Amino acid sequence: MGIFDIMGPVMVGPSSSHTAGAVRIGSITRKLLGEKPVCAELLLHGSFAATGEGHGTDRALVAGLLGMKPDNERIPKSFEIAKEENLSVKIGKVTLRNVHPNTVLLKVQGESGRKLEVVASSLGGGRVKICRLDGIETNFSGDCPTLVVHNLDQPGHVAQVTSLLARNEVNIASMQLYRNMRGGYAVMVLECDQPIPAAPLKSLSKMDGILKITYLNLDE
């Protein structure tokens, strides 16, 4: 158990789950999108839906999408700031299956037209879990540099990605593989010990069968 499991994160309140965790979810979603979001639909589930407005969950999610951190004093004014930055936001409710009570479905679109759908949960103490990306099950936190590779479910792609990282001296801490069906659409989630340089990311995006790559490093 670490000190932040006892003390909690440095944050603007009132709740680490409903506020700090929600800001982190929004921030991770912005990073995964890879560009400035211009529109977002936030669908709250469970406790987020029931008490989120009172706890400022909706404002916290928007603050994260704007690039704020949990200790930013502007979080309560995130709706107003979103309007100033031309970020269109729609808030609603949804019922999801087999997820934590503090969960949200985010549908976002970036300034280039790129779209992303994220299901994420706030676990307490500012900790979060990314449960789904574009409808495919995942399970990662964003605590370390994370590479998400969307590819066709064909032989060789795993070897291509892992070999590329090895050549650039990037060690893989954990790796998860998902697919929607055999021979269909697949996702690799690789959590790494070191940041991944820009050059191999660019090379990876040009490989045959790679549909999209998303790189997440909250320290950058």
Backbone as CSV, one residue per row, in Angstrom:
resi,resn,N_x,N_y,N_z,CA_x,CA_y,CA_z,C_x,C_y,C_z
1,MET,0.845,-1.198,0.000,0.000,0.000,0.000,0.879,1.245,0.000
2,GLY,0.610,2.180,-0.906,1.379,3.402,-0.998,0.751,4.522,-0.186
3,ILE,1.499,5.611,-0.039,1.021,6.720,0.774,-0.249,7.344,0.210
4,PHE,-0.400,7.340,-1.153,-1.586,7.944,-1.755,-2.824,7.070,-1.559
5,ASP,-2.642,5.768,-1.234,-3.783,4.926,-0.903,-4.366,5.314,0.446
6,ILE,-3.522,5.958,1.285,-3.965,6.363,2.613,-4.432,7.814,2.624
7,MET,-3.625,8.691,2.020,-3.901,10.128,2.068,-4.792,10.614,0.937
8,GLY,-4.731,9.932,-0.198,-5.496,10.386,-1.347,-4.709,11.381,-2.162
9,PRO,-5.192,11.735,-3.362,-4.469,12.629,-4.264,-4.627,14.089,-3.883
10,VAL,-3.705,14.946,-4.361,-3.881,16.390,-4.257,-4.924,16.777,-5.280
11,MET,-6.007,17.423,-4.841,-7.150,17.582,-5.728,-8.038,18.718,-5.286
12,VAL,-8.895,19.166,-6.209,-10.022,20.024,-5.889,-11.200,19.112,-5.608
13,GLY,-11.822,19.242,-4.434,-12.865,18.324,-3.988,-14.169,18.454,-4.768
14,PRO,-15.192,17.730,-4.259,-15.244,17.154,-2.921,-14.873,15.681,-2.799
15,SER,-14.730,14.931,-3.866,-14.588,13.482,-3.769,-13.464,12.987,-4.669
16,SER,-12.613,12.093,-4.114,-11.536,11.540,-4.944,-12.099,10.664,-6.049
17,SER,-13.196,9.936,-5.765,-13.785,9.067,-6.782,-14.541,9.868,-7.835
18,HIS,-15.400,10.793,-7.371,-16.277,11.509,-8.284,-15.614,12.723,-8.920
19,THR,-14.538,13.221,-8.306,-13.905,14.426,-8.841,-12.512,14.129,-9.385
20,ALA,-11.570,13.750,-8.524,-10.191,13.501,-8.967,-10.141,12.386,-10.003
21,GLY,-10.842,11.293,-9.736,-10.871,10.187,-10.687,-11.496,10.590,-12.009
22,ALA,-12.545,11.405,-11.924,-13.227,11.845,-13.139,-12.331,12.755,-13.977
23,VAL,-11.578,13.643,-13.329,-10.633,14.492,-14.068,-9.608,13.618,-14.782
24,ARG,-9.119,12.612,-14.083,-8.112,11.717,-14.677,-8.687,10.968,-15.880
25,ILE,-9.929,10.516,-15.771,-10.570,9.833,-16.902,-10.655,10.766,-18.106
26,GLY,-11.072,12.001,-17.874,-11.156,12.966,-18.968,-9.797,13.244,-19.580
27,SER,-8.783,13.379,-18.737,-7.433,13.651,-19.214,-6.883,12.492,-20.043
28,ILE,-7.098,11.256,-19.575,-6.646,10.080,-20.314,-7.359,9.991,-21.662
29,THR,-8.648,10.286,-21.671,-9.414,10.247,-22.922,-8.858,11.254,-23.920
30,ARG,-8.520,12.451,-23.459,-7.915,13.457,-24.341,-6.593,12.949,-24.915
31,LYS,-5.772,12.323,-24.050,-4.482,11.785,-24.503,-4.690,10.658,-25.510
32,LEU,-5.661,9.790,-25.249,-5.919,8.676,-26.162,-6.443,9.179,-27.512
33,LEU,-7.217,10.241,-27.490,-7.712,10.829,-28.732,-6.549,11.386,-29.545
34,GLY,-5.549,11.911,-28.846,-4.350,12.392,-29.519,-4.452,13.787,-30.084
35,GLU,-5.506,14.495,-29.757,-5.681,15.860,-30.252,-6.747,16.562,-29.425
36,LYS,-6.910,17.841,-29.682,-7.886,18.633,-28.943,-9.301,18.185,-29.295
37,PRO,-10.123,17.823,-28.290,-11.505,17.439,-28.587,-12.358,18.664,-28.884
38,VAL,-13.302,18.501,-29.820,-14.203,19.602,-30.156,-15.646,19.292,-29.771
39,CYS,-15.964,18.014,-29.575,-17.288,17.667,-29.074,-17.179,16.387,-28.248
40,ALA,-18.029,16.304,-27.236,-17.980,15.161,-26.323,-19.370,14.874,-25.781
41,GLU,-19.717,13.601,-25.764,-20.937,13.144,-25.108,-20.515,12.294,-23.920
42,LEU,-20.947,12.673,-22.710,-20.570,11.991,-21.482,-21.804,11.315,-20.898
43,LEU,-21.802,9.986,-20.888,-22.938,9.221,-20.405,-22.573,8.566,-19.080
44,LEU,-23.206,9.029,-17.993,-22.865,8.597,-16.640,-23.651,7.359,-16.243
45,HIS,-22.971,6.440,-15.552,-23.575,5.177,-15.111,-23.535,5.080,-13.584
46,GLY,-24.530,4.391,-13.020,-24.502,4.028,-11.607,-24.440,5.207,-10.670
47,SER,-23.475,5.175,-9.740,-23.313,6.244,-8.767,-22.942,7.563,-9.440
48,PHE,-22.186,7.492,-10.513,-21.879,8.711,-11.268,-23.166,9.374,-11.736
49,ALA,-24.115,8.572,-12.214,-25.382,9.115,-12.709,-26.252,9.625,-11.571
50,ALA,-26.236,8.904,-10.435,-27.129,9.232,-9.324,-26.679,10.468,-8.554
51,THR,-25.378,10.578,-8.294,-24.887,11.668,-7.440,-23.793,12.495,-8.116
52,GLY,-23.526,12.229,-9.372,-22.419,12.894,-10.044,-22.551,14.397,-10.145
53,GLU,-23.766,14.882,-10.385,-23.951,16.323,-10.521,-23.605,17.038,-9.223
54,GLY,-24.055,16.481,-8.102,-23.765,17.089,-6.799,-22.289,17.048,-6.450
55,HIS,-21.595,16.004,-6.892,-20.165,15.868,-6.617,-19.297,16.564,-7.664
56,GLY,-19.919,17.103,-8.696,-19.153,17.781,-9.729,-18.475,16.855,-10.712
57,THR,-18.997,15.610,-10.824,-18.378,14.645,-11.737,-18.412,15.132,-13.180
58,ASP,-19.545,15.697,-13.592,-19.660,16.171,-14.971,-18.638,17.261,-15.266
59,ARG,-18.483,18.208,-14.339,-17.512,19.279,-14.533,-16.078,18.749,-14.497
60,ALA,-15.852,17.749,-13.656,-14.512,17.160,-13.554,-14.126,16.441,-14.840
61,LEU,-15.064,15.700,-15.431,-14.789,15.017,-16.696,-14.447,16.021,-17.796
62,VAL,-15.224,17.100,-17.857,-14.974,18.134,-18.859,-13.619,18.795,-18.605
63,ALA,-13.294,19.030,-17.338,-11.995,19.624,-17.000,-10.855,18.748,-17.509
64,GLY,-10.982,17.437,-17.330,-9.956,16.530,-17.834,-9.842,16.579,-19.343
65,LEU,-10.974,16.650,-20.031,-10.958,16.756,-21.493,-10.293,18.055,-21.951
66,LEU,-10.341,19.071,-21.107,-9.694,20.349,-21.417,-8.203,20.332,-21.089
67,GLY,-7.735,19.225,-20.491,-6.315,19.107,-20.173,-5.946,19.494,-18.756
68,MET,-6.946,19.703,-17.895,-6.655,20.070,-16.507,-6.254,18.850,-15.686
69,LYS,-5.553,19.110,-14.575,-5.198,18.082,-13.603,-6.116,18.189,-12.382
70,PRO,-6.160,17.152,-11.520,-7.111,17.144,-10.397,-6.969,18.295,-9.412
71,ASP,-5.801,18.968,-9.375,-5.621,20.068,-8.426,-5.858,21.442,-9.045
72,ASN,-6.406,21.472,-10.254,-6.625,22.746,-10.937,-7.832,23.472,-10.335
73,GLU,-7.634,24.695,-9.914,-8.697,25.456,-9.257,-9.804,25.888,-10.217
74,ARG,-9.594,25.710,-11.526,-10.599,26.110,-12.517,-11.614,25.008,-12.798
75,ILE,-11.462,23.833,-12.171,-12.365,22.702,-12.429,-13.838,23.083,-12.278
76,PRO,-14.248,23.794,-11.216,-15.670,24.147,-11.086,-16.210,25.007,-12.232
77,LYS,-15.324,25.648,-12.991,-15.750,26.515,-14.095,-15.512,25.862,-15.457
78,SER,-15.361,24.540,-15.468,-14.980,23.857,-16.714,-16.025,24.004,-17.818
79,PHE,-17.311,24.061,-17.471,-18.340,24.228,-18.502,-18.154,25.558,-19.230
80,GLU,-17.905,26.614,-18.454,-17.714,27.927,-19.055,-16.447,27.962,-19.914
81,ILE,-15.387,27.327,-19.421,-14.122,27.292,-20.164,-14.279,26.476,-21.446
82,ALA,-15.066,25.392,-21.374,-15.311,24.576,-22.568,-15.962,25.408,-23.667
83,LYS,-16.904,26.253,-23.300,-17.546,27.119,-24.293,-16.535,28.073,-24.914
84,GLU,-15.648,28.622,-24.082,-14.631,29.547,-24.579,-13.680,28.854,-25.562
85,GLU,-13.432,27.561,-25.326,-12.501,26.803,-26.169,-13.217,26.005,-27.261
86,ASN,-14.510,26.300,-27.454,-15.305,25.678,-28.526,-15.385,24.156,-28.393
87,LEU,-15.471,23.685,-27.155,-15.715,22.272,-26.886,-17.197,22.097,-26.573
88,SER,-17.909,21.428,-27.476,-19.340,21.174,-27.287,-19.524,19.937,-26.417
89,VAL,-20.318,20.059,-25.358,-20.477,18.968,-24.385,-21.947,18.621,-24.204
90,LYS,-22.242,17.329,-24.217,-23.575,16.823,-23.942,-23.479,15.818,-22.806
91,ILE,-24.309,15.989,-21.774,-24.289,15.114,-20.597,-25.553,14.273,-20.569
92,GLY,-25.425,12.984,-20.301,-26.583,12.106,-20.205,-26.316,10.952,-19.248
93,LYS,-27.211,9.986,-19.248,-27.086,8.821,-18.389,-27.189,7.552,-19.228
94,VAL,-26.597,6.478,-18.721,-26.614,5.202,-19.424,-26.526,4.083,-18.388
95,THR,-27.056,2.919,-18.736,-26.916,1.734,-17.891,-25.980,0.762,-18.596
96,LEU,-24.848,0.469,-17.956,-23.846,-0.428,-18.511,-23.822,-1.728,-17.718
97,ARG,-23.340,-2.785,-18.339,-23.289,-4.088,-17.672,-21.865,-4.422,-17.245
98,ASN,-21.766,-5.072,-16.072,-20.495,-5.611,-15.573,-19.414,-4.545,-15.436
99,VAL,-19.785,-3.406,-14.851,-18.806,-2.345,-14.615,-18.958,-1.820,-13.187
100,HIS,-17.959,-1.104,-12.728,-17.961,-0.450,-11.420,-19.070,0.611,-11.383
101,PRO,-19.655,0.876,-10.203,-20.717,1.906,-10.132,-20.273,3.293,-10.600
102,ASN,-18.989,3.617,-10.393,-18.493,4.932,-10.821,-17.899,4.822,-12.228
103,THR,-18.767,4.758,-13.221,-18.318,4.521,-14.590,-18.968,5.514,-15.548
104,VAL,-18.233,5.844,-16.612,-18.747,6.764,-17.618,-18.379,6.250,-19.009
105,LEU,-19.278,6.481,-19.940,-19.020,6.231,-21.356,-18.800,7.579,-22.026
106,LEU,-17.623,7.765,-22.599,-17.280,9.022,-23.265,-17.199,8.793,-24.766
107,LYS,-17.904,9.609,-25.525,-17.823,9.596,-26.978,-17.282,10.950,-27.399
108,VAL,-16.056,10.965,-27.928,-15.400,12.236,-28.226,-14.956,12.291,-29.684
109,GLN,-14.852,13.507,-30.176,-14.359,13.743,-31.529,-13.352,14.874,-31.489
110,GLY,-12.222,14.686,-32.196,-11.178,15.686,-32.213,-11.318,16.661,-33.359
111,GLU,-10.434,17.656,-33.380,-10.519,18.717,-34.371,-10.249,18.227,-35.794
112,SER,-9.583,17.072,-35.938,-9.335,16.519,-37.275,-10.470,15.607,-37.734
113,GLY,-11.448,15.361,-36.839,-12.537,14.442,-37.150,-12.349,13.063,-36.546
114,ARG,-11.194,12.817,-35.933,-10.933,11.524,-35.313,-11.899,11.296,-34.152
115,LYS,-12.432,10.078,-34.065,-13.415,9.752,-33.028,-12.876,8.654,-32.108
116,LEU,-13.345,8.665,-30.873,-12.935,7.672,-29.894,-14.070,7.452,-28.902
117,GLU,-14.271,6.198,-28.533,-15.272,5.845,-27.531,-14.573,5.120,-26.385
118,VAL,-14.738,5.639,-25.171,-14.041,5.116,-23.996,-15.050,4.820,-22.891
119,VAL,-14.926,3.641,-22.278,-15.642,3.334,-21.038,-14.593,3.247,-19.941
120,ALA,-14.752,4.057,-18.890,-13.750,4.106,-17.824,-14.429,4.186,-16.459
121,SER,-13.741,3.644,-15.446,-14.263,3.616,-14.085,-13.307,4.307,-13.122
122,SER,-13.877,4.977,-12.128,-13.095,5.588,-11.056,-13.162,4.661,-9.847
123,LEU,-12.002,4.186,-9.378,-11.942,3.127,-8.369,-11.719,3.639,-6.956
124,GLY,-11.531,4.943,-6.797,-11.268,5.509,-5.476,-9.833,5.992,-5.362
125,GLY,-9.621,7.033,-4.576,-8.284,7.560,-4.383,-7.659,8.144,-5.624
126,GLY,-8.483,8.484,-6.617,-7.970,9.014,-7.873,-7.543,7.964,-8.866
127,ARG,-7.651,6.681,-8.487,-7.263,5.598,-9.393,-8.387,5.306,-10.379
128,VAL,-8.023,4.967,-11.621,-9.023,4.700,-12.647,-8.666,3.445,-13.428
129,LYS,-9.652,2.947,-14.159,-9.445,1.808,-15.058,-10.139,2.103,-16.379
130,ILE,-9.401,1.919,-17.479,-9.989,2.044,-18.805,-10.535,0.670,-19.173
131,CYS,-11.859,0.573,-19.264,-12.531,-0.727,-19.420,-12.747,-1.128,-20.872
132,ARG,-13.004,-0.151,-21.744,-13.267,-0.445,-23.156,-12.771,0.701,-24.023
133,LEU,-12.273,0.347,-25.193,-11.899,1.320,-26.218,-12.595,0.941,-27.507
134,ASP,-13.399,1.843,-28.023,-14.127,1.595,-29.273,-14.849,0.251,-29.243
135,GLY,-15.453,-0.070,-28.080,-16.280,-1.268,-27.955,-15.544,-2.546,-27.619
136,ILE,-14.198,-2.505,-27.547,-13.420,-3.709,-27.244,-12.930,-3.644,-25.800
137,GLU,-13.066,-4.766,-25.073,-12.683,-4.833,-23.669,-11.189,-4.546,-23.498
138,THR,-10.852,-3.741,-22.483,-9.466,-3.483,-22.110,-9.383,-3.450,-20.587
139,ASN,-8.173,-3.298,-20.071,-7.997,-3.216,-18.618,-6.633,-2.592,-18.327
140,PHE,-6.585,-1.251,-18.296,-5.337,-0.582,-17.952,-5.638,0.727,-17.236
141,SER,-4.607,1.262,-16.561,-4.803,2.409,-15.684,-4.237,3.715,-16.220
142,GLY,-3.249,3.640,-17.122,-2.592,4.849,-17.587,-1.491,5.336,-16.659
143,ASP,-1.135,4.528,-15.646,-0.103,4.934,-14.699,1.294,4.918,-15.310
144,CYS,1.496,4.159,-16.382,2.799,4.116,-17.044,2.588,4.298,-18.547
145,PRO,3.652,4.569,-19.315,3.491,4.749,-20.761,2.775,3.552,-21.384
146,THR,1.711,3.814,-22.101,0.857,2.750,-22.616,0.637,2.932,-24.113
147,LEU,0.859,1.864,-24.856,0.643,1.852,-26.301,-0.563,0.982,-26.611
148,VAL,-1.515,1.543,-27.331,-2.708,0.806,-27.749,-2.666,0.692,-29.270
149,VAL,-2.645,-0.525,-29.762,-2.550,-0.779,-31.202,-3.840,-1.426,-31.683
150,HIS,-4.513,-0.787,-32.615,-5.714,-1.329,-33.240,-5.289,-1.943,-34.574
151,ASN,-5.551,-3.204,-34.754,-5.064,-3.877,-35.966,-6.031,-4.951,-36.445
152,LEU,-5.829,-5.397,-37.672,-6.558,-6.558,-38.168,-6.066,-7.795,-37.448
153,ASP,-6.969,-8.709,-37.154,-6.597,-9.934,-36.439,-5.929,-10.901,-37.410
154,GLN,-4.631,-10.672,-37.650,-3.847,-11.473,-38.584,-2.525,-11.874,-37.929
155,PRO,-1.916,-12.984,-38.368,-0.630,-13.410,-37.801,0.466,-12.371,-38.039
156,GLY,1.342,-12.211,-37.060,2.532,-11.393,-37.234,2.518,-10.023,-36.603
157,HIS,1.347,-9.479,-36.308,1.299,-8.116,-35.794,1.895,-8.002,-34.395
158,VAL,1.659,-8.980,-33.542,2.224,-8.941,-32.194,3.752,-8.941,-32.268
159,ALA,4.303,-9.797,-33.116,5.759,-9.869,-33.269,6.324,-8.559,-33.814
160,GLN,5.621,-7.939,-34.765,6.075,-6.663,-35.323,6.182,-5.594,-34.236
161,VAL,5.146,-5.509,-33.413,5.105,-4.466,-32.394,6.155,-4.708,-31.318
162,THR,6.230,-5.924,-30.803,7.183,-6.218,-29.727,8.625,-6.094,-30.219
163,SER,8.899,-6.489,-31.447,10.252,-6.367,-32.001,10.645,-4.901,-32.156
164,LEU,9.694,-4.087,-32.601,9.965,-2.663,-32.766,10.309,-2.019,-31.424
165,LEU,9.569,-2.362,-30.382,9.849,-1.813,-29.057,11.200,-2.289,-28.545
166,ALA,11.522,-3.565,-28.772,12.809,-4.109,-28.325,13.976,-3.390,-28.990
167,ARG,13.841,-3.116,-30.290,14.919,-2.432,-31.008,15.147,-1.022,-30.472
168,ASN,14.112,-0.450,-29.878,14.227,0.896,-29.310,14.401,0.866,-27.792
169,GLU,14.764,-0.318,-27.275,15.081,-0.502,-25.858,13.936,-0.086,-24.937
170,VAL,12.730,-0.413,-25.352,11.545,-0.177,-24.526,11.089,-1.519,-23.962
171,ASN,11.062,-1.630,-22.641,10.680,-2.879,-21.995,9.177,-2.922,-21.741
172,ILE,8.565,-4.046,-22.058,7.129,-4.222,-21.869,6.851,-4.741,-20.464
173,ALA,6.078,-3.987,-19.695,5.729,-4.396,-18.334,4.553,-5.364,-18.328
174,SER,3.572,-5.108,-19.183,2.426,-6.014,-19.310,1.849,-5.870,-20.705
175,MET,1.190,-6.934,-21.168,0.623,-6.927,-22.510,-0.707,-7.658,-22.493
176,GLN,-1.705,-7.046,-23.114,-3.033,-7.644,-23.186,-3.493,-7.652,-24.639
177,LEU,-4.152,-8.730,-25.022,-4.645,-8.877,-26.392,-6.154,-9.084,-26.373
178,TYR,-6.841,-8.383,-27.254,-8.289,-8.481,-27.347,-8.697,-8.504,-28.821
179,ARG,-9.850,-9.102,-29.112,-10.393,-9.048,-30.470,-11.902,-9.198,-30.401
180,ASN,-12.588,-8.678,-31.402,-14.049,-8.804,-31.406,-14.505,-10.139,-31.984
181,MET,-13.684,-10.718,-32.885,-13.983,-12.039,-33.439,-12.731,-12.560,-34.149
182,ARG,-12.680,-13.844,-34.408,-11.541,-14.415,-35.110,-11.433,-13.830,-36.519
183,GLY,-10.239,-13.308,-36.837,-10.031,-12.695,-38.139,-10.640,-11.323,-38.294
184,GLY,-11.112,-10.745,-37.190,-11.775,-9.443,-37.256,-10.889,-8.290,-36.820
185,TYR,-11.371,-7.576,-35.814,-10.717,-6.362,-35.325,-10.071,-6.683,-33.984
186,ALA,-8.809,-6.321,-33.810,-8.078,-6.664,-32.599,-7.420,-5.436,-31.991
187,VAL,-7.127,-5.547,-30.695,-6.455,-4.466,-29.968,-5.361,-5.060,-29.098
188,MET,-4.182,-4.450,-29.142,-3.084,-4.769,-28.225,-2.919,-3.605,-27.261
189,VAL,-2.789,-3.903,-25.969,-2.499,-2.885,-24.969,-1.177,-3.252,-24.307
190,LEU,-0.169,-2.410,-24.491,1.160,-2.676,-23.951,1.539,-1.570,-22.971
191,GLU,1.695,-1.925,-21.698,2.163,-0.988,-20.685,3.667,-1.146,-20.566
192,CYS,4.401,-0.038,-20.655,5.855,-0.087,-20.791,6.558,0.599,-19.622
193,ASP,7.839,0.222,-19.444,8.644,0.807,-18.379,9.260,2.138,-18.791
194,GLN,9.418,2.357,-20.086,10.028,3.590,-20.575,9.086,4.285,-21.567
195,PRO,9.231,5.603,-21.698,8.477,6.296,-22.745,8.882,5.776,-24.126
196,ILE,7.958,5.802,-25.068,8.221,5.327,-26.423,8.553,6.520,-27.310
197,PRO,9.719,6.510,-27.972,10.095,7.640,-28.842,9.115,7.822,-30.001
198,ALA,9.119,9.009,-30.566,8.180,9.335,-31.638,8.449,8.538,-32.911
199,ALA,9.714,8.288,-33.230,10.060,7.625,-34.497,9.454,6.225,-34.622
200,PRO,9.606,5.335,-33.626,8.974,4.023,-33.763,7.453,4.087,-33.795
201,LEU,6.869,5.059,-33.125,5.413,5.213,-33.184,4.976,5.555,-34.599
202,LYS,5.744,6.413,-35.251,5.423,6.783,-36.631,5.588,5.589,-37.565
203,SER,6.650,4.804,-37.362,6.879,3.613,-38.188,5.758,2.600,-38.002
204,LEU,5.344,2.436,-36.758,4.295,1.472,-36.457,2.984,1.840,-37.135
205,SER,2.669,3.114,-37.164,1.395,3.561,-37.745,1.315,3.296,-39.244
206,LYS,2.477,3.093,-39.908,2.506,2.886,-41.352,2.547,1.408,-41.745
207,MET,2.602,0.504,-40.768,2.676,-0.922,-41.078,1.356,-1.442,-41.635
208,ASP,1.425,-2.366,-42.571,0.229,-2.986,-43.138,-0.549,-3.711,-42.049
209,GLY,-1.851,-3.523,-42.059,-2.709,-4.198,-41.090,-2.896,-3.449,-39.795
210,ILE,-2.107,-2.393,-39.570,-2.277,-1.558,-38.378,-3.286,-0.466,-38.714
211,LEU,-4.406,-0.458,-38.024,-5.477,0.477,-38.332,-5.310,1.820,-37.624
212,LYS,-4.841,1.755,-36.386,-4.705,2.977,-35.597,-3.829,2.680,-34.394
213,ILE,-2.995,3.631,-34.008,-2.256,3.479,-32.772,-2.569,4.661,-31.860
214,THR,-2.572,4.400,-30.574,-2.821,5.441,-29.582,-1.761,5.301,-28.507
215,TYR,-1.098,6.397,-28.199,-0.037,6.378,-27.195,-0.430,7.268,-26.036
216,LEU,-0.294,6.746,-24.834,-0.681,7.468,-23.626,0.511,7.586,-22.689
217,ASN,0.909,8.815,-22.396,1.951,9.057,-21.401,1.568,10.324,-20.651
218,LEU,1.005,10.166,-19.476,0.493,11.305,-18.727,1.601,12.219,-18.211
219,ASP,2.861,11.747,-18.229,3.966,12.587,-17.770,4.421,13.578,-18.829
220,GLU,3.982,13.402,-20.063,4.389,14.316,-21.135,3.462,15.526,-21.181
